[in-house]
Amino acid sequence: MRKNQPLEDKSDLTNKIVSLCKRRGFIFPSSEIYGGLANTWDFGPLGVELKNNIKKYWWDKMIKEKDDIVGLDSAIILNPKVWEASGHLSSFSDPLVECKKCHTRFRFDYLKKGKYGEIELEDGYPQCPLCGGQLTEEKKFNLMFKTYFGPAEETANIVYLRPETAQGIFLNFKNILNTTRKKIPFGIAQIGKAFRNEITPSNFIFRTREFEQMEMEYFITPKEDKIWFDYWKKERMNWYLSLGVKKENLRFRKHEKNELAHYAKEAADIEYNFSFGWLELEGIHNRTDYDLMNHQKYSGIDLKYYNNETKEKYLPYIIETSAGVERSVLTVLTDSYTEEKDRVILKINPKLAPYKVAVFPLLANKLDLVKLAREIYDDLRKNWKFQVVFDSRGNIGGRYYSQDEIGTPYSITVDFESLEKKDVTIRDRDTTKQVRVKIKDIKEWLDRNL
């Protein structure tokens, strides 16, 4: 595993990453030509590759490498009764206050914890951190996005964009049980969009209103809930370590009883040490039989599991692992960002790098070098399993540093010696060391070293 060098000063690391992402095509402000839309982001050519690589790695680890978990892609818009049964209509809310002067809204619990900076108190009650105005009394604000199902904007047609992907899994529990013949314990996993009308989206792509989740629900016998909860905590921490994230930047945080979600018996977060503090990267929850019990009650459909061997019939408990794709992307960018004397390097795990290899001609104005470099690039692009890029801009040193900054593990250079000896130079991103490799052996060498 490649070792990342620590960045001495992390105080402005987020600003550096935001700048790099815009400059190099990882992440752009959405609707930018119209002035943008607060805290919405578009993933550019490099960002979408990194994002897809993370999702594929999660999918492979969760489904391809396990025989007790299957996949699902459920609908974003569900019957509104789902959210009544799940408790989201009554419980999925944040405490909200509004400034009577500037009419800005804030999460009240964040004000009390000082997450907006030093707050003036008036008779023991916080004042607006922007203008010092008086705040309204606290009230609950539901985080779900409302929309209308059908052309008529009538109350009967109100539906919601899903705030989590989990409910689609619970709704299909019986379908998957019947079609796959899985036996408990088994899991259902999916990756998909979710929407939360956050009051205070912040910290680049860490907290946004539109995001992707990588969720897995593991169905178990109730008496084994503690065993499986601890098992999945360990599994999920090991996944982040396998991405190359530094161990010292990861930790567990157990939820206290007063902060547990309405469905949870026990919960723990995997937190990452971002430049803006230790914050949640992934949640592991013991959801008990809350979800299946409520969907059974509201739908009238029997969702119990029948064990043919023991002749028991029961509602399974569920252990959930829920990770944010965007937060995983931000973690990888933060953890891999490295500054050296004359260059910036993203020491991304090669498995996740947007491009695995860049191909250069030594000189862009020498047609024979360009022709051979193009032939090597086209061969890799068409006949190799990973993404490659061709670059002939500027001088060779600038191209190397450009690829270092976007995290490309290896750069192939076609020089004059290549024309005669049919070999190339391959340069390592992290060490800058170079080796000569025969053109016919390039794919084999890369497969061996990636």
C-alpha positions as CSV (number, residue, x, y, z in Angstrom):
1,M,0.0,0.0,0.0
2,R,1.2,3.5,-0.9
3,K,2.0,5.7,2.1
4,N,0.7,9.2,2.1
5,Q,2.8,12.0,3.6
6,P,1.0,14.2,6.1
7,L,0.3,17.8,5.2
8,E,1.7,20.0,7.9
9,D,-0.9,22.8,7.7
10,K,-4.5,21.6,7.3
11,S,-6.1,24.9,8.1
12,D,-6.7,25.8,4.5
13,L,-6.7,22.3,3.0
14,T,-10.4,22.4,2.0
15,N,-9.8,25.6,0.0
16,K,-6.9,24.0,-1.8
17,I,-8.9,20.9,-2.6
18,V,-11.9,23.0,-3.9
19,S,-9.4,25.0,-6.1
20,L,-7.8,21.8,-7.4
21,C,-11.2,20.2,-8.1
22,K,-12.3,23.2,-10.2
23,R,-9.0,23.7,-12.0
24,R,-8.5,20.0,-12.9
25,G,-12.0,19.0,-13.7
26,F,-13.0,17.0,-10.6
27,I,-16.0,19.0,-9.3
28,F,-17.7,22.2,-10.6
29,P,-20.3,24.5,-9.0
30,S,-23.6,23.4,-10.5
31,S,-25.5,25.9,-12.8
32,E,-22.5,28.2,-12.6
33,I,-23.3,30.2,-15.7
34,Y,-26.5,31.3,-13.9
35,G,-24.8,32.2,-10.7
36,G,-25.0,28.7,-9.3
37,L,-27.4,27.0,-6.9
38,A,-26.3,27.0,-3.2
39,N,-24.3,23.9,-2.4
40,T,-25.0,21.9,-5.5
41,W,-22.1,20.4,-7.5
42,D,-21.4,18.7,-10.8
43,F,-18.8,16.0,-11.1
44,G,-16.5,16.7,-14.1
45,P,-14.5,14.2,-16.2
46,L,-12.1,13.3,-13.5
47,G,-14.6,13.5,-10.6
48,V,-17.0,11.1,-12.2
49,E,-14.3,8.6,-12.8
50,L,-13.1,8.8,-9.2
51,K,-16.7,8.6,-8.0
52,N,-17.5,5.6,-10.2
53,N,-14.3,3.8,-9.1
54,I,-15.3,4.2,-5.4
55,K,-18.8,2.9,-6.1
56,K,-17.5,0.0,-8.1
57,Y,-15.0,-0.9,-5.3
58,W,-17.8,-0.8,-2.8
59,W,-20.1,-2.9,-5.0
60,D,-17.3,-5.5,-5.6
61,K,-16.6,-5.7,-1.9
62,M,-20.2,-5.9,-0.8
63,I,-21.7,-8.1,-3.6
64,K,-19.1,-9.6,-6.0
65,E,-16.9,-10.9,-3.2
66,K,-19.7,-12.1,-0.9
67,D,-22.3,-14.7,-1.6
68,D,-24.7,-13.6,1.2
69,I,-25.5,-10.1,-0.3
70,V,-27.5,-9.3,-3.4
71,G,-28.0,-6.0,-5.2
72,L,-31.0,-3.8,-5.8
73,D,-31.9,-0.5,-7.6
74,S,-35.2,0.8,-6.2
75,A,-37.3,3.8,-7.2
76,I,-36.6,7.3,-6.0
77,I,-40.2,8.2,-5.6
78,L,-42.2,5.8,-3.4
79,N,-45.8,5.6,-2.3
80,P,-46.2,8.3,0.4
81,K,-47.5,5.8,2.9
82,V,-43.9,4.4,3.0
83,W,-42.7,7.6,4.8
84,E,-45.6,7.4,7.2
85,A,-44.8,3.9,8.1
86,S,-41.0,4.5,8.4
87,G,-41.5,7.4,10.8
88,H,-40.0,10.0,8.5
89,L,-43.1,12.2,8.3
90,S,-43.2,12.5,12.1
91,S,-39.5,12.2,13.1
92,F,-37.2,13.2,10.2
93,S,-36.6,16.8,11.2
94,D,-34.1,19.3,12.5
95,P,-34.6,22.0,15.1
96,L,-34.9,25.3,13.3
97,V,-34.8,29.0,14.3
98,E,-35.2,32.0,12.1
99,C,-33.7,35.5,12.5
100,K,-36.5,38.1,12.7
101,K,-34.2,40.7,11.1
102,C,-32.5,39.1,8.2
103,H,-34.8,36.0,8.0
104,T,-31.9,33.5,7.7
105,R,-32.6,30.1,9.2
106,F,-30.2,28.1,11.4
107,R,-30.1,24.7,13.0
108,F,-30.7,25.5,16.7
109,D,-28.6,22.6,18.0
110,Y,-25.7,24.0,15.9
111,L,-26.1,27.4,17.4
112,K,-25.9,26.0,20.9
113,K,-22.8,24.0,20.1
114,G,-21.1,27.0,18.5
115,K,-20.7,25.5,15.1
116,Y,-21.4,28.9,13.5
117,G,-18.6,30.5,15.5
118,E,-18.8,32.6,18.7
119,I,-22.5,33.5,19.3
120,E,-23.7,36.4,21.4
121,L,-26.3,35.4,24.1
122,E,-29.3,37.5,25.0
123,D,-30.9,36.4,28.2
124,G,-29.2,33.0,27.7
125,Y,-30.6,32.6,24.2
126,P,-28.4,32.8,21.0
127,Q,-28.6,35.7,18.7
128,C,-28.3,35.6,14.9
129,P,-24.6,35.0,14.0
130,L,-24.9,37.1,10.8
131,C,-26.7,40.3,12.0
132,G,-27.1,39.9,15.7
133,G,-30.9,39.9,15.4
134,Q,-33.4,38.2,17.6
135,L,-34.2,34.6,16.8
136,T,-37.7,33.0,16.7
137,E,-38.5,30.1,19.0
138,E,-37.3,26.7,18.0
139,K,-39.5,24.6,15.7
140,K,-39.1,21.4,13.9
141,F,-38.4,21.4,10.1
142,N,-38.9,18.3,8.1
143,L,-36.0,17.5,5.8
144,M,-37.9,15.7,3.0
145,F,-38.4,17.3,-0.4
146,K,-42.0,17.5,-1.4
147,T,-43.1,17.2,-5.0
148,Y,-46.3,16.3,-6.9
149,F,-47.1,13.0,-8.6
150,G,-49.1,13.8,-11.7
151,P,-49.9,17.0,-13.5
152,A,-52.3,18.4,-10.9
153,E,-50.8,20.1,-7.8
154,E,-53.3,18.7,-5.4
155,T,-52.7,17.5,-1.8
156,A,-53.7,14.0,-2.7
157,N,-50.8,13.8,-5.2
158,I,-48.1,14.9,-2.8
159,V,-45.1,12.6,-2.8
160,Y,-41.5,12.9,-1.5
161,L,-38.1,12.4,-2.9
162,R,-36.5,9.7,-0.8
163,P,-34.3,10.9,2.0
164,E,-32.5,7.5,2.1
165,T,-32.3,4.4,-0.1
166,A,-33.0,2.0,2.7
167,Q,-36.8,2.0,2.5
168,G,-36.7,0.6,-1.0
169,I,-34.7,-2.3,0.3
170,F,-37.3,-3.0,3.1
171,L,-40.2,-2.9,0.6
172,N,-38.5,-5.5,-1.5
173,F,-37.4,-7.8,1.3
174,K,-40.2,-10.3,0.5
175,N,-39.6,-10.1,-3.2
176,I,-35.9,-10.8,-2.9
177,L,-36.5,-13.5,-0.3
178,N,-38.9,-15.3,-2.7
179,T,-36.9,-14.9,-5.9
180,T,-33.3,-15.6,-4.6
181,R,-34.2,-18.2,-1.9
182,K,-31.7,-16.6,0.4
183,K,-31.6,-17.7,4.0
184,I,-31.0,-15.5,7.0
185,P,-28.5,-14.0,7.5
186,F,-28.3,-12.2,4.2
187,G,-28.0,-8.7,2.9
188,I,-29.5,-6.4,0.2
189,A,-27.3,-3.5,-1.0
190,Q,-27.8,-0.6,-3.3
191,I,-26.3,2.6,-4.5
192,G,-28.5,5.5,-5.3
193,K,-29.6,9.1,-5.0
194,A,-31.1,10.6,-1.9
195,F,-32.4,14.1,-1.1
196,R,-32.5,16.0,2.1
197,N,-33.6,19.6,2.4
198,E,-30.7,20.5,4.7
199,I,-31.0,23.8,6.5
200,T,-27.2,24.2,6.6
201,P,-25.5,22.4,3.7
202,S,-21.8,23.1,4.1
203,N,-18.1,22.1,3.7
204,F,-17.9,21.7,0.0
205,I,-19.4,18.3,-0.9
206,F,-19.6,17.0,2.7
207,R,-23.2,18.0,3.3
208,T,-25.4,18.6,0.3
209,R,-29.1,18.4,-0.4
210,E,-28.7,15.9,-3.3
211,F,-26.3,13.1,-2.7
212,E,-25.6,9.4,-3.3
213,Q,-25.7,6.7,-0.7
214,M,-24.0,3.2,-0.6
215,E,-26.3,1.3,1.7
216,M,-26.6,-2.3,2.8
217,E,-29.3,-3.8,5.0
218,Y,-28.3,-7.2,6.6
219,F,-31.2,-9.3,7.9
220,I,-30.5,-11.4,10.9
221,T,-32.1,-13.4,13.8
222,P,-32.8,-11.0,16.7
223,K,-30.7,-12.9,19.2
224,E,-27.5,-12.4,17.0
225,D,-27.8,-8.6,16.6
226,K,-24.8,-7.7,18.8
227,I,-22.6,-10.2,17.0
228,W,-23.5,-8.9,13.5
229,F,-23.4,-5.2,14.6
230,D,-19.8,-5.7,15.8
231,Y,-18.9,-7.7,12.7
232,W,-20.1,-5.0,10.3
233,K,-18.4,-2.2,12.3
234,K,-15.1,-4.0,11.7
235,E,-15.8,-4.8,8.0
236,R,-16.7,-1.3,7.2
237,M,-13.6,0.2,8.9
238,N,-11.4,-2.3,7.0
239,W,-13.0,-1.1,3.8
240,Y,-11.8,2.5,4.3
241,L,-8.3,1.2,5.3
242,S,-8.3,-0.9,2.1
243,L,-8.9,2.4,0.1
244,G,-5.6,3.6,1.5
245,V,-7.1,6.1,4.0
246,K,-4.7,6.6,6.9
247,K,-5.6,4.8,10.1
248,E,-4.9,7.8,12.3
249,N,-7.6,9.8,10.4
250,L,-10.4,7.3,11.2
251,R,-12.2,6.5,14.4
252,F,-15.5,5.1,15.7
253,R,-17.9,7.3,17.6
254,K,-20.7,5.5,19.5
255,H,-24.1,7.2,19.6
256,E,-25.4,8.1,23.0
257,K,-29.0,7.1,23.8
258,N,-30.3,10.7,23.4
259,E,-29.0,11.0,19.9
260,L,-30.1,7.6,18.5
261,A,-32.3,7.7,15.4
262,H,-35.9,6.8,16.0
263,Y,-35.4,3.4,14.5
264,A,-32.1,2.5,16.2
265,K,-31.2,0.3,19.2
266,E,-27.5,0.9,18.8
267,A,-25.4,3.0,16.4
268,A,-21.8,4.0,15.7
269,D,-20.3,6.4,13.1
270,I,-17.0,5.9,11.3
271,E,-15.6,9.5,11.5
272,Y,-12.8,11.0,9.4
273,N,-10.6,13.8,10.6
274,F,-11.4,16.5,7.9
275,S,-9.7,19.9,8.0
276,F,-13.0,21.2,9.5
277,G,-13.1,18.5,12.2
278,W,-14.0,14.9,13.0
279,L,-17.3,14.2,11.2
280,E,-19.4,11.2,10.1
281,L,-18.2,9.3,7.1
282,E,-20.5,6.2,7.5
283,G,-23.2,5.1,10.0
284,I,-23.6,1.5,11.2
285,H,-27.1,1.0,12.9
286,N,-29.0,-1.8,14.6
287,R,-32.4,-1.0,13.2
288,T,-34.0,-3.9,15.1
289,D,-37.3,-5.1,13.5
290,Y,-38.6,-1.5,13.4
291,D,-38.8,-1.1,9.7
292,L,-40.3,-4.5,8.8
293,M,-42.7,-4.3,11.7
294,N,-44.1,-0.9,10.6
295,H,-44.3,-1.8,6.9
296,Q,-46.1,-5.0,7.9
297,K,-48.5,-2.9,10.1
298,Y,-49.2,-0.2,7.5
299,S,-49.4,-2.4,4.4
300,G,-51.2,-5.4,5.9
301,I,-48.7,-7.7,4.2
302,D,-47.0,-10.4,6.3
303,L,-43.2,-9.7,6.2
304,K,-42.1,-12.4,8.6
305,Y,-39.3,-14.8,7.8
306,Y,-40.0,-18.5,8.1
307,N,-37.1,-20.8,9.0
308,N,-37.8,-24.3,7.6
309,E,-35.2,-25.9,9.8
310,T,-36.4,-24.5,13.2
311,K,-40.0,-23.9,12.2
312,E,-39.7,-20.4,13.6
313,K,-41.5,-17.4,12.1
314,Y,-40.3,-14.0,13.0
315,L,-39.5,-10.5,11.9
316,P,-35.7,-10.2,11.3
317,Y,-33.5,-7.6,12.9
318,I,-31.6,-5.4,10.5
319,I,-28.0,-4.2,10.7
320,E,-27.5,-1.2,8.4
321,T,-24.3,0.2,6.9
322,S,-24.8,3.6,5.2
323,A,-22.0,5.5,3.5
324,G,-22.1,8.7,1.5
325,V,-20.4,8.6,-2.0
326,E,-19.6,12.3,-1.9
327,R,-18.1,12.1,1.6
328,S,-16.0,9.1,0.4
329,V,-14.8,11.2,-2.5
330,L,-13.9,14.1,-0.2
331,T,-12.1,11.7,2.1
332,V,-10.0,10.2,-0.6
333,L,-9.1,13.7,-2.0
334,T,-8.3,15.0,1.5
335,D,-6.3,12.0,2.6
336,S,-4.2,11.8,-0.6
337,Y,-3.4,15.5,-1.0
338,T,0.3,16.0,-0.6
339,E,2.5,19.0,-1.2
340,E,6.2,18.7,-2.0
341,K,8.7,21.4,-2.8
342,D,7.8,21.9,-6.4
343,R,4.6,19.9,-6.9
344,V,1.2,18.9,-5.6
345,I,0.4,15.1,-5.7
346,L,-2.8,13.2,-5.1
347,K,-1.5,10.0,-3.8
348,I,-4.7,8.2,-4.5
349,N,-4.8,4.5,-4.2
350,P,-4.2,3.3,-7.8
351,K,-7.5,1.3,-7.7
352,L,-9.4,4.5,-7.4
353,A,-7.3,6.9,-9.6
354,P,-9.4,8.4,-12.4
355,Y,-6.7,7.6,-15.0
356,K,-4.3,4.7,-14.3
357,V,-1.9,5.7,-17.0
358,A,-1.0,8.8,-19.1
359,V,0.8,8.4,-22.4
360,F,3.1,11.2,-23.7
361,P,5.3,11.8,-26.8
362,L,8.5,13.4,-25.5
363,L,8.1,16.2,-28.0
364,A,4.7,17.2,-29.4
365,N,6.2,18.5,-32.7
366,K,8.0,15.3,-33.7
367,L,5.4,13.4,-35.7
368,D,7.1,10.0,-35.4
369,L,7.0,10.2,-31.6
370,V,3.4,11.4,-31.6
371,K,2.4,8.6,-34.0
372,L,4.0,5.8,-31.8
373,A,2.6,7.3,-28.6
374,R,-0.9,7.4,-30.2
375,E,-0.6,3.8,-31.2
376,I,0.3,2.8,-27.6
377,Y,-2.5,4.9,-26.2
378,D,-5.1,3.5,-28.6
379,D,-4.0,-0.1,-27.9
380,L,-4.3,0.5,-24.1
381,R,-7.6,2.4,-24.5
382,K,-9.2,-0.4,-26.6
383,N,-7.6,-3.5,-25.2
384,W,-6.9,-2.8,-21.5
385,K,-9.3,-2.8,-18.6
386,F,-8.5,0.7,-17.1
387,Q,-8.9,4.3,-18.1
388,V,-5.9,5.9,-19.9
389,V,-5.2,9.5,-21.1
390,F,-3.1,11.0,-23.9
391,D,-1.3,14.3,-23.2
392,S,1.0,16.2,-25.5
393,R,0.5,19.7,-24.1
394,G,3.5,21.8,-23.0
395,N,6.8,20.4,-22.0
396,I,7.3,16.9,-20.5
397,G,8.0,18.2,-17.0
398,G,4.7,20.1,-16.9
399,R,2.9,17.0,-18.1
400,Y,4.4,14.9,-15.3
401,Y,3.3,17.4,-12.7
402,S,-0.1,17.8,-14.2
403,Q,-0.7,14.0,-13.9
404,D,0.7,14.0,-10.4
405,E,-1.8,16.6,-9.4
406,I,-4.8,14.5,-10.6
407,G,-3.4,11.3,-9.1
408,T,-2.4,9.3,-12.2
409,P,-0.1,6.5,-10.9
410,Y,2.1,6.0,-14.0
411,S,3.1,8.0,-17.0
412,I,4.5,6.4,-20.2
413,T,6.9,8.5,-22.3
414,V,7.8,7.7,-25.9
415,D,11.2,9.1,-26.7
416,F,13.7,8.8,-29.6
417,E,15.1,5.6,-28.0
418,S,11.6,4.1,-28.3
419,L,11.7,4.3,-32.1
420,E,14.8,2.2,-32.2
421,K,14.5,-0.2,-29.3
422,K,10.7,-0.5,-29.1
423,D,10.6,0.4,-25.5
424,V,9.3,3.3,-23.4
425,T,9.9,5.0,-20.1
426,I,7.4,4.4,-17.3
427,R,7.5,6.9,-14.4
428,D,6.1,6.3,-10.9
429,R,3.9,9.2,-9.6
430,D,5.0,9.0,-6.0
431,T,8.7,8.2,-6.3
432,T,9.3,9.8,-9.8
433,K,11.6,6.8,-10.5
434,Q,11.6,5.6,-14.1
435,V,12.1,2.2,-15.8
436,R,12.4,1.1,-19.4
437,V,9.8,-1.4,-20.5
438,K,9.3,-3.1,-23.9
439,I,6.2,-1.9,-25.7
440,K,4.9,-5.4,-26.1
441,D,5.2,-5.9,-22.3
442,I,3.5,-2.7,-21.2
443,K,0.1,-4.2,-20.3
444,E,1.7,-7.1,-18.4
445,W,4.0,-4.6,-16.5
446,L,1.0,-2.4,-15.6
447,D,-1.2,-5.3,-14.4
448,R,1.7,-6.5,-12.2
449,N,2.3,-3.0,-10.6
450,L,-1.2,-1.7,-10.2
